[in-house]
Amino acid sequence: GDSVTQMEGPVTLSEEAFLTINCTYTATGYPSLFWYVQYPGEGLQLLLKATKADDKGSNKGFEATYRKETTSFHLEKGSVQVSDSAVYFCALRAGANSKLTFGKGITLSVRP
Amino acid sequence: NAGVTQTPKFRILKIGQSMTLQCTQDMNHNYMYWYRQDPGMGLKLIYYSVGAGITDKGEVPNGYNVSRSTTEDFPLRLELAAPSQTSVYFCASSTPGAQSNSPLHFGNGTRLTVT
């Protein structure tokens, strides 16, 4: 079945550091890929998405590129801020009427 | 613009009690979902619905029931609460779309403790 694997956390960085959060997936066909973010006390919200190979999703300084050859969708940001502290989930959706499959999530803490 | 609204935000239940978690959305979305979130485990799908009158089981449906009498509402029922149901519950909605890239819109969650 479909699955998403995220790197183990938590991750703690200093402000302005470079961020990479790894995500790999297993799916049949050509899934759409997503990154969701969950700020403390809130629900998840869509951060960015990509729907086909080599697409790059971007939002709020975050980027992720859909790599079909390595089945990966790593999240990157060049300079993190304290306000980026949150839990980040990688997810895939493998068909128009299929459900979203989530990774386990990773907690990011950014120190001033 | 309310989006997806869940009530209550917090609840403590005793073992064997029952309760209903409420979820309503004002975006006219056909698809609605219930997830539970446990520490270090990500989100697990409990039930989902593709439209009024239609519901289906997700990965972890045991101990729960749902109904979908209207497009807007998708309540989740716990009949006999057990400690294993201590979790944070999220309701979400989406449009079906012609492709698979429709994002989910989440509520702010209900934190449930069963003791």
Interface residues (C-beta under 8 A of the other chain):
Chain A: P31 S32 F34 Y36 G41 E42 G43 L44 Q45 L46 K49 T51 F89 R93 A94 G95 A96 N97 S98 K99 L100 F102 G103 K104 G105
Chain B: V4 Y33 G40 M41 G42 L43 L45 Y48 V50 G58 F90 A92 P96 G97 A98 Q99 S100 N101 S102 P103 L104 F106 G107 N108 G109
